[in-house]
Amino acid sequence: MLNGRLYRAAFVPFLFALALAAFSLGPRPLPLTSTLAPDAFEGQPAFEELRALGARYPDRRPGGAGDRALAAHIAVTLKGLGGSAGGGFSVRTVLSEGQTIAGEASLDTVIAERPGSTSAAPILIVAHRDAAARGSLAELSGTAALLELARVFAARETKRTIVLVSTSGGSGGDAGASALPAELRGPFDAAIVLGDLAGARTRMPMVVPYSDAQGSAPLQLQRTVADAITHEVGTNPGAPSALGQLAHMVVPIATGEQGVLNAAGLPSVLVQVSGERGPSPGEKVSRERLQGFGRGVLSAVDALDTAPDISPAMQTSVVLQHQTLPEWAVRLLAITLLLPALLAAVDGLARARRRRRRAGRWTLWTLSCSLPFLCCALFAYLLGRLGILDARPSEPVLASAMPFDGKAATAVVAVLLTFALAWLLWSVLIRRLGWETRPDPDVAGLSLVLVLLAIALVVWVANPFTALLVLPAVHLWLVLASPEHLEIGQRPRRAAALALVAVALLPLALVILFYAHELGLGVGGVAWSALLLVAGGHVGLPGVILWSLALGCAAGATMLAVAGAPEAIGPVSSDGVEVTIRGPMSYAGPGSLGGTESALRR
């Protein structure tokens, strides 16, 4: 039912878009550098303070007694450096409510400001002090570095105002950092989030720029911090891989506090030797590493202090082989790749209407396939809103903070049972409506592709990177809609049709595998993390609806593949185009219709 020649001709605009994208590649911005020696950051005092804080406050669950006692200790220490009039800090403590790994909690945020000599936009340095498990010295090393940096800046004049912040909730949910932009005055030049700076094991990238929204920290900020660490530590902290950049653009998820700050429009990077995954609770700590990374952060702050403002715009380009591919080029490539499938599907719809095929009913059937997925999402949301889940952080949580234990397994099994029940009820609903649960391969495939194309266009408007997930499906599932028109002369076997469905879902599987590998998640951990993202509200209602529709299309494609592909309706030419006009390909001479009137007279 689809026109193969029209489909192939529609790829011509993509060739022009590809040429434009090749010319759009640009160089990376140069990093900012500092001429000041960062030797003022002393590793030995910072390491001793880390040990002392860990021994004095071993239990630092967010909002707990140990966490609040440590916040009071940090506030007293910062006030002891002197007031702003004498070169020290003005210190205040802010109380906020937020969802954490321990449930709803009251969190103390300590904010210390030291004025600069100019009115240039301030620099923000953030470190969370809480931890999911007792001890967790590596996670506490950011706080030790923050206090050592405070001593350095109390005795050093800067052009920009320096704002130091100790937050809680960074072990999962980032509630303290989420409330931070509302408490701070004026725009900021940049923010550096201090994570694990002393862990024995390293993992790249050590400068994490990812955001909870579309985009990431400006590339110049990333390169400035990475270059400073390279010079002070002697180790390349690494850069996000192409797959990592694409995965975070396609599905924006960030586990560090820089994620919520970037989403709020404050350019931020996380400095953490253990990468995006973070340290384990029993991770050993190193004085040399704490000193090296502490000096690297100090050098980066000095470079930002004397340079012009960093652009506040989030980076939406992708770095490929030291060249940047801008977002508009990706958007252009995505729409030109959607165009062939769109034209072929619209043409197929017109053919179906001429043949009086009931495409509208099968479009509703495709939409109905999303109902079980939507029911699961609503059930997960209710688990969070009704308090059945003890904790429902709205931001992604590391596996070490909320592991996949018995309670998590019970919640996941409950959602899976809901999914199974929803499919049973879906079958009942379809029969009550008088529809067939087994799709008609003659027209259901076309309706499915049309629905998927509508989803892709909506997603493309919001985020062209996410639309890349749908591209393989809209092209490969055209074969399920009409295999004889894509040079498949006979009905493909069910295994081949199921393989087409599986290959189309491969990009989504790669994104899931990337996050599972980066965050150290198993199969249960992936399901538990997805449940928390929905229950905590990180995935909003529009996102839930779009994901349900897309997964419903995948379910419909699977049923269509199992049902089998359509038979050819009429004669087919050598190039796969259905013959609808009698001619050399189909004889229409005398006798072909049972004789003529003149012949019957004789």
C-alpha positions as CSV (number, residue, x, y, z in Angstrom):
1,M,0.0,0.0,0.0
2,L,3.1,2.3,0.2
3,N,4.9,3.9,-2.7
4,G,8.5,2.8,-2.5
5,R,9.7,5.3,-5.2
6,L,8.2,8.2,-3.4
7,Y,9.8,7.0,-0.1
8,R,13.3,6.8,-1.7
9,A,12.9,10.2,-3.5
10,A,12.1,11.9,-0.2
11,F,15.6,11.2,1.0
12,V,17.0,13.9,-1.3
13,P,16.5,16.8,1.2
14,F,18.5,14.7,3.8
15,L,21.5,14.9,1.5
16,F,21.4,18.7,1.5
17,A,20.8,18.7,5.3
18,L,23.8,16.5,5.7
19,A,26.0,18.9,3.7
20,L,24.8,21.8,5.8
21,A,25.5,19.9,9.0
22,A,29.1,19.2,7.8
23,F,29.7,22.9,7.2
24,S,28.1,23.7,10.6
25,L,30.9,22.0,12.6
26,G,32.8,24.4,14.7
27,P,35.8,24.5,17.0
28,R,35.6,24.1,20.8
29,P,36.1,27.3,22.9
30,L,39.4,27.6,24.6
31,P,39.6,27.1,28.4
32,L,40.2,30.0,30.7
33,T,43.5,29.9,32.6
34,S,44.9,31.4,35.8
35,T,48.3,32.8,36.5
36,L,47.9,32.4,40.3
37,A,49.5,29.4,42.0
38,P,46.9,27.4,43.9
39,D,49.3,26.3,46.6
40,A,47.2,28.1,49.2
41,F,45.0,25.0,49.3
42,E,46.7,22.7,51.7
43,G,45.8,19.0,51.5
44,Q,47.0,17.9,55.0
45,P,44.7,20.2,57.0
46,A,41.8,19.4,54.7
47,F,42.4,15.7,55.0
48,E,42.6,15.9,58.8
49,E,39.4,17.8,58.9
50,L,37.8,15.2,56.7
51,R,38.8,12.4,59.2
52,A,37.6,14.5,62.2
53,L,34.2,15.3,60.6
54,G,33.7,11.6,59.6
55,A,34.4,10.5,63.2
56,R,32.3,13.2,64.8
57,Y,29.3,12.9,62.4
58,P,29.2,9.3,61.1
59,D,25.4,9.2,60.6
60,R,24.4,12.0,58.2
61,R,21.0,10.9,56.7
62,P,19.4,14.0,55.1
63,G,17.5,16.0,57.7
64,G,18.7,13.8,60.5
65,A,20.3,14.8,63.8
66,G,23.9,14.2,62.5
67,D,23.2,16.2,59.3
68,R,21.8,19.2,61.2
69,A,24.6,19.1,63.7
70,L,27.2,19.1,60.9
71,A,25.4,22.1,59.3
72,A,25.7,24.0,62.6
73,H,29.4,23.1,62.8
74,I,30.0,24.4,59.2
75,A,28.1,27.7,59.9
76,V,30.2,28.3,63.1
77,T,33.4,27.5,61.2
78,L,32.6,29.9,58.4
79,K,31.6,32.7,60.9
80,G,34.9,32.1,62.7
81,L,36.7,33.3,59.6
82,G,35.5,36.9,60.2
83,G,32.7,39.0,58.9
84,S,32.5,40.4,55.3
85,A,33.8,43.8,56.6
86,G,37.1,42.2,57.7
87,G,37.5,40.0,54.5
88,G,35.5,37.1,55.8
89,F,32.0,35.7,55.1
90,S,28.5,36.8,55.9
91,V,26.8,33.5,56.9
92,R,23.1,32.6,57.1
93,T,21.2,29.3,57.4
94,V,18.1,28.7,55.4
95,L,15.5,26.0,56.3
96,S,13.6,24.3,53.5
97,E,11.4,21.2,53.0
98,G,12.1,18.6,50.4
99,Q,11.8,14.9,49.4
100,T,15.0,12.9,50.1
101,I,16.0,9.3,50.3
102,A,14.6,9.4,53.9
103,G,11.3,10.8,52.8
104,E,10.0,14.4,53.4
105,A,12.5,16.2,55.6
106,S,13.5,19.7,56.8
107,L,16.9,20.6,55.4
108,D,19.4,23.2,56.5
109,T,21.3,25.1,53.8
110,V,24.3,27.1,55.0
111,I,25.1,30.1,52.7
112,A,28.3,32.1,53.1
113,E,29.1,35.2,50.9
114,R,32.4,37.0,50.6
115,P,32.1,40.3,48.6
116,G,34.4,40.8,45.6
117,S,36.1,44.1,44.6
118,T,33.8,44.5,41.6
119,S,30.1,44.1,40.8
120,A,30.8,41.2,38.4
121,A,28.5,38.1,38.6
122,P,29.5,35.9,41.6
123,I,30.9,32.4,41.6
124,L,29.1,29.7,43.4
125,I,30.7,26.7,45.1
126,V,28.4,24.0,46.4
127,A,29.0,20.8,48.4
128,H,26.5,18.5,50.0
129,R,27.2,17.0,53.5
130,D,24.6,14.2,53.8
131,A,25.1,10.6,53.0
132,A,22.9,7.5,52.7
133,A,25.3,5.2,54.7
134,R,27.3,5.7,57.9
135,G,30.8,7.0,57.4
136,S,31.0,7.6,53.6
137,L,34.2,9.6,53.9
138,A,34.7,10.0,50.2
139,E,31.3,11.6,49.9
140,L,32.2,14.0,52.8
141,S,35.4,15.1,51.1
142,G,33.6,17.8,49.1
143,T,32.6,19.4,52.4
144,A,36.2,19.2,53.7
145,A,37.4,20.9,50.5
146,L,34.7,23.6,50.8
147,L,35.9,24.5,54.3
148,E,39.6,24.7,53.1
149,L,38.6,26.9,50.2
150,A,36.7,29.1,52.6
151,R,40.0,29.7,54.5
152,V,41.8,30.4,51.3
153,F,39.2,33.0,50.1
154,A,39.0,34.6,53.5
155,A,42.6,35.7,53.1
156,R,42.6,36.4,49.3
157,E,41.0,39.3,47.5
158,T,38.8,38.4,44.5
159,K,37.1,40.5,41.8
160,R,33.9,38.4,42.0
161,T,31.9,37.7,45.0
162,I,32.4,34.1,46.2
163,V,29.4,32.2,47.6
164,L,30.0,29.0,49.4
165,V,27.0,26.7,50.1
166,S,26.6,23.5,52.2
167,T,23.5,21.6,51.2
168,S,21.6,18.5,52.3
169,G,19.7,16.0,50.1
170,G,22.6,15.5,47.6
171,S,22.7,11.8,48.5
172,G,19.5,11.5,46.5
173,G,16.9,13.9,45.2
174,D,19.0,17.1,45.4
175,A,16.3,18.8,47.4
176,G,18.6,21.3,49.0
177,A,20.2,22.3,45.7
178,S,16.7,22.5,44.1
179,A,15.7,25.2,46.6
180,L,19.0,27.1,46.3
181,P,18.2,29.3,43.2
182,A,15.3,30.9,45.0
183,E,17.5,31.8,48.0
184,L,20.4,33.4,46.1
185,R,20.4,36.9,44.8
186,G,21.2,37.9,41.3
187,P,22.6,36.0,38.3
188,F,25.8,33.9,38.8
189,D,28.7,33.5,36.4
190,A,29.2,29.8,37.1
191,A,28.9,27.2,39.8
192,I,31.2,24.3,40.8
193,V,29.7,21.5,42.7
194,L,32.2,19.5,44.9
195,G,31.5,15.8,45.1
196,D,33.9,13.0,45.9
197,L,37.4,14.7,45.7
198,A,39.4,12.1,47.7
199,G,38.2,8.6,46.6
200,A,40.8,6.0,45.8
201,R,39.1,4.8,42.6
202,T,38.6,7.0,39.6
203,R,36.0,7.0,36.9
204,M,35.7,9.3,33.9
205,P,34.4,11.9,33.3
206,M,35.5,13.6,36.5
207,V,34.0,16.9,35.4
208,V,30.3,16.1,35.0
209,P,28.3,18.8,33.1
210,Y,24.9,17.0,32.7
211,S,21.6,18.7,33.4
212,D,18.2,17.4,34.5
213,A,16.7,19.4,31.5
214,Q,17.8,19.7,27.9
215,G,21.4,20.7,27.5
216,S,24.5,20.7,29.7
217,A,26.9,23.2,31.2
218,P,28.6,25.6,28.8
219,L,31.6,23.9,27.1
220,Q,34.0,26.7,28.1
221,L,33.2,26.1,31.7
222,Q,33.7,22.4,31.3
223,R,37.1,22.9,29.6
224,T,38.2,25.5,32.1
225,V,37.6,23.2,35.1
226,A,39.0,20.2,33.3
227,D,42.2,22.1,32.2
228,A,42.8,23.3,35.8
229,I,42.5,19.8,37.1
230,T,44.8,18.4,34.4
231,H,47.5,20.9,35.3
232,E,47.3,20.4,39.1
233,V,46.7,16.6,39.2
234,G,48.6,15.6,36.2
235,T,45.7,13.4,35.1
236,N,43.3,14.0,32.3
237,P,39.8,14.1,33.9
238,G,38.3,12.9,30.7
239,A,35.4,14.4,28.7
240,P,31.9,13.1,28.1
241,S,31.8,10.5,25.3
242,A,29.7,11.0,22.2
243,L,27.3,8.3,23.4
244,G,27.2,9.9,26.9
245,Q,26.3,13.3,25.4
246,L,23.6,11.8,23.2
247,A,22.2,9.7,26.0
248,H,21.9,12.7,28.3
249,M,20.4,14.8,25.4
250,V,17.9,12.1,24.5
251,V,16.8,11.4,28.1
252,P,18.0,14.2,30.4
253,I,18.9,12.5,33.7
254,A,21.6,13.7,36.1
255,T,22.4,12.4,39.6
256,G,24.5,15.2,40.9
257,E,23.5,18.6,42.2
258,Q,24.8,20.3,39.1
259,G,21.8,18.8,37.3
260,V,19.2,20.8,39.1
261,L,21.3,24.0,39.0
262,N,21.8,23.6,35.2
263,A,18.1,23.0,34.8
264,A,17.5,26.3,36.7
265,G,19.7,28.1,34.2
266,L,22.8,28.4,36.5
267,P,25.9,27.0,34.5
268,S,27.3,24.3,36.7
269,V,29.7,21.3,36.7
270,L,30.3,18.6,39.2
271,V,33.9,17.7,40.1
272,Q,34.0,14.1,41.3
273,V,36.8,11.6,41.0
274,S,34.4,8.7,40.9
275,G,32.5,10.1,37.9
276,E,28.7,10.2,37.6
277,R,28.3,7.0,39.6
278,G,29.7,8.4,42.8
279,P,31.7,6.7,45.5
280,S,30.7,3.6,47.4
281,P,30.0,4.0,51.2
282,G,33.3,2.3,52.2
283,E,35.5,4.0,49.6
284,K,39.0,4.7,50.8
285,V,40.2,8.3,50.7
286,S,43.6,9.8,49.7
287,R,45.2,12.9,51.0
288,E,47.2,13.5,47.8
289,R,44.0,13.2,45.7
290,L,42.1,15.6,47.9
291,Q,45.0,18.1,47.6
292,G,45.3,17.8,43.9
293,F,41.6,18.2,43.1
294,G,41.2,20.9,45.7
295,R,44.0,22.9,44.0
296,G,42.5,22.2,40.6
297,V,39.1,23.7,41.8
298,L,40.9,26.7,43.3
299,S,42.8,27.3,40.0
300,A,39.5,27.1,38.1
301,V,37.9,29.6,40.4
302,D,40.9,32.0,39.9
303,A,40.5,31.6,36.1
304,L,36.8,32.4,36.2
305,D,37.4,35.3,38.6
306,T,39.6,37.3,36.3
307,A,37.9,36.4,32.9
308,P,34.8,37.8,31.3
309,D,31.4,36.2,32.2
310,I,30.7,32.6,31.0
311,S,27.8,32.5,28.6
312,P,24.7,31.5,30.6
313,A,23.3,29.5,27.7
314,M,23.2,25.8,28.2
315,Q,25.3,23.8,25.7
316,T,23.0,21.9,23.3
317,S,25.7,21.0,20.8
318,V,27.4,17.6,20.6
319,V,31.2,17.4,20.6
320,L,32.5,15.0,17.9
321,Q,36.2,14.6,17.3
322,H,37.0,18.1,18.9
323,Q,34.3,19.7,16.7
324,T,30.9,20.9,17.9
325,L,27.7,20.0,16.0
326,P,25.0,22.6,16.9
327,E,21.5,21.7,17.9
328,W,19.9,23.3,14.8
329,A,21.9,20.9,12.6
330,V,20.6,17.9,14.5
331,R,17.1,19.3,14.3
332,L,17.4,19.7,10.5
333,L,18.8,16.2,10.1
334,A,16.1,14.7,12.2
335,I,13.2,16.3,10.3
336,T,14.6,15.4,6.9
337,L,15.0,11.8,8.1
338,L,11.4,11.8,9.2
339,L,10.2,13.3,5.9
340,P,10.4,10.1,3.8
341,A,8.4,8.0,6.2
342,L,5.9,10.9,6.6
343,L,5.3,11.2,2.8
344,A,5.1,7.5,2.3
345,A,2.6,7.1,5.2
346,V,0.4,10.0,4.0
347,D,0.4,8.6,0.5
348,G,-0.5,5.2,1.9
349,L,-3.4,6.7,3.9
350,A,-4.7,8.3,0.7
351,R,-4.6,4.9,-1.1
352,A,-6.3,3.3,1.9
353,R,-9.1,5.8,1.7
354,R,-9.6,5.2,-2.0
355,R,-9.9,1.5,-1.3
356,R,-12.3,2.2,1.6
357,R,-10.0,0.7,4.2
358,R,-10.9,1.5,7.8
359,A,-7.7,3.2,8.9
360,G,-9.4,5.3,11.5
361,R,-10.5,2.3,13.6
362,W,-7.0,0.9,13.6
363,T,-5.6,4.2,14.6
364,L,-7.8,4.1,17.7
365,W,-6.7,0.5,18.2
366,T,-3.1,1.7,18.2
367,L,-3.8,4.5,20.6
368,S,-5.6,2.0,22.9
369,C,-2.4,-0.1,23.1
370,S,-0.9,2.7,25.3
371,L,-3.6,2.4,28.0
372,P,-1.8,-0.4,29.9
373,F,1.4,1.6,30.0
374,L,-0.5,4.7,31.1
375,C,-2.2,2.8,33.9
376,C,1.2,1.6,35.2
377,A,2.5,5.2,35.2
378,L,-0.6,6.5,37.1
379,F,-0.3,3.6,39.6
380,A,3.3,4.5,40.2
381,Y,2.4,8.1,40.7
382,L,-0.3,7.2,43.2
383,L,2.2,5.1,45.1
384,G,4.3,8.2,45.6
385,R,1.5,10.7,46.3
386,L,-0.3,8.4,48.8
387,G,3.0,7.9,50.7
388,I,3.1,4.2,50.1
389,L,6.7,4.6,48.9
390,D,8.6,5.8,51.9
391,A,10.8,8.1,49.8
392,R,10.0,9.5,46.3
393,P,12.8,11.9,45.4
394,S,11.8,13.9,42.3
395,E,15.4,13.7,40.9
396,P,17.3,10.5,39.9
397,V,19.0,8.6,42.8
398,L,22.2,6.7,42.8
399,A,22.0,2.9,43.3
400,S,24.0,3.1,46.5
401,A,21.5,5.6,48.1
402,M,18.3,3.7,47.4
403,P,19.3,0.1,46.6
404,F,17.0,-2.5,45.0
405,D,16.0,-4.2,48.3
406,G,12.9,-6.2,49.4
407,K,10.6,-3.1,49.6
408,A,11.8,-1.9,46.2
409,A,11.2,-5.4,44.7
410,T,7.7,-5.4,46.1
411,A,6.8,-2.1,44.6
412,V,8.2,-3.2,41.2
413,V,6.3,-6.4,41.3
414,A,3.1,-4.5,42.1
415,V,3.6,-2.3,39.1
416,L,4.2,-5.3,36.9
417,L,1.1,-7.0,38.1
418,T,-0.8,-3.9,37.4
419,F,0.6,-4.0,33.9
420,A,-0.5,-7.6,33.4
421,L,-4.0,-6.8,34.7
422,A,-4.3,-3.8,32.5
423,W,-3.6,-5.9,29.4
424,L,-6.3,-8.3,30.4
425,L,-8.7,-5.5,30.8
426,W,-7.6,-4.1,27.5
427,S,-8.6,-7.3,25.8
428,V,-12.0,-7.1,27.4
429,L,-12.4,-3.5,26.3
430,I,-11.4,-4.2,22.7
431,R,-14.0,-7.0,22.5
432,R,-16.7,-4.9,24.1
433,L,-16.0,-2.3,21.3
434,G,-16.4,-4.9,18.7
435,W,-12.8,-4.6,17.6
436,E,-10.4,-7.5,16.9
437,T,-7.5,-8.0,19.4
438,R,-5.5,-9.5,16.5
439,P,-4.5,-6.6,14.1
440,D,-5.5,-6.6,10.5
441,P,-2.1,-6.6,8.8
442,D,-3.5,-4.9,5.7
443,V,-4.0,-1.5,7.3
444,A,-3.1,-1.7,11.0
445,G,0.6,-1.2,10.2
446,L,-0.1,2.0,8.3
447,S,-2.2,3.4,11.2
448,L,0.6,2.5,13.7
449,V,3.3,4.3,11.6
450,L,1.0,7.4,11.4
451,V,0.6,7.5,15.1
452,L,4.3,7.1,15.7
453,L,5.0,9.8,13.2
454,A,2.7,12.2,15.1
455,I,4.5,11.4,18.3
456,A,7.9,11.9,16.6
457,L,6.8,15.4,15.3
458,V,5.6,16.5,18.7
459,V,8.8,15.3,20.4
460,W,10.9,16.9,17.6
461,V,9.5,20.3,18.4
462,A,10.5,19.9,22.1
463,N,13.8,18.0,21.8
464,P,15.2,16.9,18.4
465,F,17.6,14.6,20.2
466,T,14.8,12.6,21.7
467,A,13.2,12.3,18.3
468,L,16.3,10.4,17.2
469,L,15.0,7.4,19.2
470,V,11.9,7.1,17.0
471,L,13.7,7.4,13.6
472,P,14.6,3.7,13.3
473,A,11.0,2.6,14.2
474,V,9.2,4.9,11.7
475,H,11.3,3.5,8.9
476,L,11.6,-0.1,9.8
477,W,8.0,-0.5,10.7
478,L,7.0,0.6,7.3
479,V,8.0,-2.9,6.3
480,L,5.3,-4.2,8.7
481,A,2.8,-1.8,7.1
482,S,3.6,-3.0,3.5
483,P,6.5,-5.3,3.0
484,E,6.0,-5.9,-0.7
485,H,6.7,-2.2,-1.4
486,L,10.2,-2.2,0.1
487,E,11.7,-4.8,-2.1
488,I,10.3,-7.7,-0.1
489,G,8.6,-9.8,-2.6
490,Q,7.1,-12.4,-0.2
491,R,5.6,-12.3,3.2
492,P,8.4,-12.2,5.8
493,R,8.4,-14.8,8.4
494,R,7.3,-13.9,11.9
495,A,10.9,-14.1,13.2
496,A,12.0,-11.6,10.6
497,A,9.1,-9.3,11.5
498,L,9.9,-9.5,15.2
499,A,13.5,-8.8,14.4
500,L,12.4,-5.5,12.7
501,V,10.6,-4.6,15.9
502,A,13.6,-5.4,18.1
503,V,16.1,-3.5,15.9
504,A,13.8,-0.4,16.0
505,L,13.9,-0.5,19.8
506,L,17.7,-0.8,19.9
507,P,18.4,2.9,20.4
508,L,16.2,3.0,23.5
509,A,17.9,-0.2,24.7
510,L,21.3,1.4,24.2
511,V,20.3,4.5,26.3
512,I,19.0,2.3,29.1
513,L,22.2,0.2,29.0
514,F,24.3,3.4,29.1
515,Y,22.6,4.6,32.2
516,A,22.7,1.2,33.8
517,H,26.4,1.0,33.3
518,E,27.2,4.6,34.3
519,L,25.1,4.4,37.5
520,G,25.9,0.8,38.4
521,L,22.3,-0.5,38.0
522,G,21.2,-4.1,37.5
523,V,17.9,-5.1,35.9
524,G,16.0,-4.6,39.2
525,G,17.8,-1.3,39.7
526,V,16.7,0.0,36.3
527,A,13.1,-0.9,37.0
528,W,13.3,0.7,40.5
529,S,14.9,3.9,39.2
530,A,12.2,4.2,36.5
531,L,9.5,3.7,39.1
532,L,11.0,6.4,41.4
533,L,11.3,8.9,38.4
534,V,7.6,8.5,37.8
535,A,6.5,8.3,41.4
536,G,8.5,11.4,42.3
537,G,7.2,13.5,39.5
538,H,10.5,13.8,37.6
539,V,8.6,12.6,34.5
540,G,5.7,15.0,34.1
541,L,2.2,14.3,32.8
542,P,3.1,15.2,29.1
543,G,6.2,13.0,29.3
544,V,4.2,10.1,30.7
545,I,1.6,10.4,28.0
546,L,4.2,10.5,25.2
547,W,6.2,7.6,26.6
548,S,2.9,5.6,27.0
549,L,1.9,6.3,23.4
550,A,5.4,5.3,22.1
551,L,5.5,2.1,24.1
552,G,1.9,1.4,23.0
553,C,3.1,1.7,19.4
554,A,5.9,-0.8,20.2
555,A,3.3,-3.2,21.6
556,G,1.1,-2.8,18.6
557,A,4.1,-3.5,16.3
558,T,4.9,-6.6,18.2
559,M,1.3,-7.9,17.8
560,L,1.4,-7.0,14.1
561,A,4.6,-8.9,13.6
562,V,3.1,-11.9,15.3
563,A,-0.1,-11.7,13.3
564,G,1.9,-11.7,10.0
565,A,2.5,-9.3,7.2
566,P,-0.1,-8.5,4.5
567,E,-0.5,-10.3,1.2
568,A,0.0,-8.4,-2.0
569,I,-3.3,-6.8,-3.1
570,G,-2.6,-6.8,-6.8
571,P,0.1,-7.3,-9.4
572,V,3.5,-5.9,-8.3
573,S,6.1,-4.4,-10.7
574,S,9.8,-5.2,-10.6
575,D,10.5,-2.1,-8.5
576,G,7.9,-3.0,-5.8
577,V,5.1,-0.6,-7.0
578,E,1.6,-2.0,-7.2
579,V,0.2,-2.1,-10.7
580,T,-3.2,-0.3,-10.8
581,I,-3.3,0.5,-14.5
582,R,-3.6,-2.1,-17.2
583,G,-0.7,-2.2,-19.6
584,P,2.3,-4.2,-20.6
585,M,2.6,-5.4,-17.0
586,S,-0.9,-6.8,-17.1
587,Y,-2.5,-7.7,-20.4
588,A,-5.8,-6.0,-21.3
589,G,-6.3,-7.2,-24.9
590,P,-9.3,-9.0,-26.4
591,G,-10.6,-11.8,-24.3
592,S,-9.0,-10.7,-21.1
593,L,-12.4,-9.7,-19.7
594,G,-14.3,-12.7,-21.2
595,G,-14.8,-11.5,-24.8
596,T,-16.3,-8.4,-26.4
597,E,-19.8,-7.6,-27.7
598,S,-18.8,-7.9,-31.3
599,A,-17.2,-11.3,-30.8
600,L,-20.2,-12.6,-29.0
601,R,-22.4,-11.7,-32.0
602,R,-20.2,-13.9,-34.2
